[in-house]
Each structure stands twice: as structure tokens, then as C-alpha cells.
Amino acid sequence: KLYRLVSGSWTDASKVGGYTTGSAEVWEFARWKNKVLATNFGDDPQQITMGGTTFSDLTTDFKARHIAVVRDFVVFGNTTDTTDGARIDRVRWSAINDETDYTMSPTTGADFRDLNAGGQVQKIIGGEFGVIVSERSTWRMSFTGAPTWFQIDEVLPGVGTLSPGSVTRLGDVVYFLSENGFVALQSGTQAT
């Protein structure tokens, strides 16, 4: 279930019919304007307006494990859909300023990219640019505008994380646990 905190008490805010979150899956959340968005891979991505009472489907086009907001786009990673099936290395984003539109278009900006290296996407950190941490590589997602909208560069080939929960951001530094120890990635390009 999904809950909201109301006057110090937790209240069920699940959509009608509930959810099928797998035992190995977790919910991830992102704030988008006046909404909270959520994804868990077992169900369609969810949305609720701030102050709303019940979550609802954001889109039924795909399911995803990870979510972030990069500039004016909602970005998902490690997706599955009825056309391509499970795409563990896929990053998919919405149309510009429209969290509900995922129809591929060079005009609106909605699109996807398969990274084709580094294994499954483990986490996406949003902001002015995106940082995508996969199992064995780390990527920077930079806004370029129409018609391609984003450039995705592998900034740390061979360096990723096996633990999605270890990836976090403080200021402009993304930290995560790699197989070689902790990594601090500043501005999405300089690692220590």
C-alpha cells in the first residue's frame, strides 16, 4: 500500500485495486511540481496531487524500477513494457513539462535510450543534469534540446553499484558504493 501522513496518522492512499509490489521490489518517489510520483516495477507508475487523497496511474505505457526529475522531464530507468519486454538498461523520459506524455516525439522530447553497457540501471539522480548509476558504469544525462533532447555520456566506465540504496546526492556530489569502495562524483564528471 501507499500511505500519506495526515495530522500525525498514516492514511491509506492506495489506488483502487491496490498494488502487486514484488517481495524484492521497493517503491521510489519523486516530486514533480505539485505532485508526488511513485514507481515499484510491479505496477504502473503512480501520481498523487499534494493534498490529494488517492494515488492513480500516471501512465500505463510501461513499468519501471527507478524515477527522477531531470530539468523539465520525468525520467524512469530499468523498464518493462508490452512491446520490448524487460529493458534493464533503458532510460525513458516524458515530454518536456508533461509528466503524463511518454509517446516518442522529437517535438515534445519524450524518448528513451538503451545504454547497452554496464548492466541494469540501479538509480537515477535528478537535477539540472541526471546521473545514472548502473551495475558496472555511471552516466551523465545532459540536456541538449530538440531534436535529441539529451546526451548521455558514460563518465565512469566499469564503475557502478550493486546496491541501489547506496546511491545518494548531497549538493552537486553523488555518492555511491562501488565494488572498489565509495565513490564521490562531483558535477557528474569528476570522481574520487
C-alpha positions in Angstrom: 0.0 0.0 0.0 0.9 3.7 -0.3 0.2 6.0 2.6 0.0 9.7 3.4 0.6 11.3 6.7 -2.4 13.3 7.9 -2.4 15.1 11.3 0.2 12.6 12.6 -1.6 9.5 11.4 -0.9 7.3 8.4 -3.8 7.0 6.0 -4.1 4.5 3.1 -3.8 6.4 -0.2 -3.5 3.4 -2.5 -5.3 3.4 -5.8 -8.4 1.4 -6.1 -7.4 -2.3 -6.5 -4.1 -1.9 -4.7 -0.7 -3.0 -5.8 1.4 -6.1 -6.6 4.8 -5.0 -5.4 7.1 -8.0 -5.6 8.9 -9.1 -2.4 12.3 -8.0 -3.9 11.0 -4.6 -5.1 10.7 -1.2 -3.4 8.9 2.0 -4.1 10.8 5.0 -5.4 9.4 8.5 -5.3 10.0 11.9 -7.0 8.4 15.3 -6.5 7.1 16.8 -9.7 5.6 20.3 -9.4 2.6 19.9 -7.1 2.6 16.1 -7.3 4.4 13.1 -5.8 5.2 10.4 -8.4 6.0 6.8 -7.5 7.2 3.6 -9.1 7.8 0.0 -8.0 8.2 -2.1 -11.2 5.2 -4.3 -10.4 2.6 -1.7 -11.1 2.0 1.3 -13.4 3.8 4.4 -12.2 1.6 6.4 -9.8 0.8 10.0 -9.1 -1.0 12.0 -6.4 -1.5 15.7 -6.1 -0.2 17.3 -3.0 -3.1 17.3 -0.5 -4.8 14.6 -2.6 -6.4 11.5 -1.0 -5.7 8.7 -3.5 -2.9 7.7 -5.9 -3.8 7.0 -9.6 -1.9 5.7 -12.7 0.5 8.2 -14.1 0.9 6.1 -17.3 0.1 2.6 -18.4 2.8 2.6 -21.2 5.4 0.9 -19.1 6.6 -0.1 -15.6 9.9 1.0 -14.1 12.2 0.4 -11.0 13.7 3.9 -10.8 12.5 7.5 -11.1 13.9 11.0 -11.0 13.2 14.5 -12.3 15.9 15.9 -14.7 15.2 19.5 -15.6 11.7 19.6 -17.0 11.4 15.8 -17.6 10.3 12.9 -15.5 12.9 10.1 -16.1 12.5 6.4 -15.5 15.1 3.6 -15.6 15.1 -0.2 -15.8 11.8 -0.5 -17.5 9.4 -3.1 -19.0 6.6 -2.7 -21.5 4.4 -4.9 -23.7 6.4 -4.1 -26.9 10.0 -4.6 -25.8 9.6 -6.5 -22.6 12.2 -6.0 -19.8 14.9 -3.5 -20.7 17.1 -3.3 -17.6 19.4 -0.8 -19.3 16.7 1.5 -20.6 16.3 5.2 -19.6 12.9 6.6 -20.6 11.7 10.2 -20.2 8.5 12.2 -20.5 7.6 15.1 -22.9 9.0 18.4 -21.7 6.9 19.8 -18.9 4.3 16.9 -19.2 4.7 14.1 -16.8 1.8 12.2 -18.4 3.1 12.0 -22.1 5.5 9.2 -23.0 4.7 8.9 -26.7 8.1 9.2 -28.5 8.3 12.5 -30.3 11.2 14.8 -31.4 8.8 17.7 -31.0 7.7 17.1 -27.4 11.0 15.5 -26.3 9.6 12.2 -25.0 12.0 9.4 -25.8 14.2 6.6 -24.4 17.7 5.4 -24.7 19.2 1.9 -24.1 22.6 2.3 -22.5 23.9 -1.1 -23.9 26.7 -1.3 -21.4 27.1 -1.6 -17.6 24.2 -3.9 -16.8 20.9 -2.8 -15.2 20.1 0.8 -14.2 20.4 0.9 -10.4 19.5 4.5 -9.7 18.9 7.9 -11.3 19.7 11.1 -9.6 17.9 14.1 -11.0 18.5 17.9 -11.0 19.9 20.2 -13.7 21.5 17.1 -15.2 21.0 13.4 -14.5 23.3 10.9 -13.1 22.5 7.3 -14.0 24.3 4.6 -11.9 24.1 1.1 -13.4 25.7 -2.1 -12.1 29.0 -1.5 -13.8 29.0 2.0 -15.3 28.0 5.6 -14.4 26.5 8.0 -16.9 25.7 11.7 -17.1 22.5 12.8 -18.8 22.8 16.3 -20.2 20.0 18.4 -21.7 20.7 19.3 -25.4 17.3 20.5 -26.7 15.4 19.3 -29.8 15.6 17.1 -31.7 17.6 14.6 -29.5 16.9 16.4 -26.1 19.5 14.5 -24.1 23.1 13.5 -24.5 24.0 10.5 -22.3 27.8 10.1 -21.7 29.5 7.2 -19.9 31.6 9.1 -17.4 32.8 6.2 -15.2 33.1 3.1 -17.4 33.3 -0.1 -15.3 32.3 1.7 -12.1 28.8 1.3 -10.8 26.9 -0.1 -7.8 25.3 -3.4 -6.9 23.3 -1.6 -4.2 20.7 1.0 -5.5 20.1 2.1 -1.9 23.7 3.2 -1.6 23.3 6.0 -4.2 22.5 9.5 -2.8 23.2 13.1 -3.5 24.4 16.0 -1.4 24.6 19.3 -3.2 26.3 18.6 -6.6 28.0 15.4 -5.4 26.6 12.0 -6.0 27.9 9.3 -3.6 27.6 5.5 -4.1 29.2 2.3 -3.0 31.1 0.6 -5.9 32.9 -2.8 -5.9 36.1 -0.8 -5.2 34.7 1.3 -2.3 32.8 4.6 -2.0 32.7 7.0 -5.0 32.1 10.7 -4.9 31.1 12.1 -8.4 31.1 15.9 -8.5 29.1 17.7 -11.2 28.5 14.4 -12.9 32.1 14.3 -14.3 34.8 14.3 -11.6 35.2 11.2 -9.4 37.1 10.5 -6.3 
